[in-house]
Amino acid sequence: MNSASQSPAKSPVISEWVGYWVFVSYTAGPNLDADEPSKPVRDKVEAVTASFLLEGYGDLGIEVKRNPTDPTIFMSWGGVLYIQGPPAEVRKQIDLENAKQARGSGAK
């Protein structure tokens, strides 16, 4: 195949969502017992959907935060069911609003 017939590699849509809030559906099991954290806990797996700040992604999964000040959480691709990020027009509006706020706070 010659290079003229090859189309350029398209970046994954998730790359456009890094740094924005996304909805993630993932599988989750029961929480550990706080009094006995080393004790195994068995129960049914459930699907959970929540909003996260997408910090990054890679071959093994995604890195997210529930709140900007929280520690980063790693989610394996094996547990991620679905990710929905903001469309381009929403990202543009967010970027404009953030730039406006940055200019406003720099003038003080």
C-alpha positions, 0 to 999 in steps of 0.5 A: 500500500503506498503512502498516498492511499493511507489516511492519517491516523485518527486520534481517539475521541477520548483524547479530546475529553482529557481535562473535562468532566465525563460520565463513566459507567463502570462495574463495581463490587461491594465496599470493604468493611472499614473495621476489617479491611483485610476480610474478603467481601462477597456480593453481586457486581453492579453497574454504576454511572458517575461523573469524573474529571478525566485526567488521562487514559492509556492502554490499561485504563483511565485516570479520573477524579471524583472532585478536583482535590481528590486523589486520582483513581485508576479504572481498568478498561475491564471495568469501564462499560461506557464513557460519555464526554462533552461534545465539541461545542460544549468544550468550546464554551467551557474553554471560553468560560475558563479563559474569562475567569482566568482573565478576571482573576488575573486582574486583581 
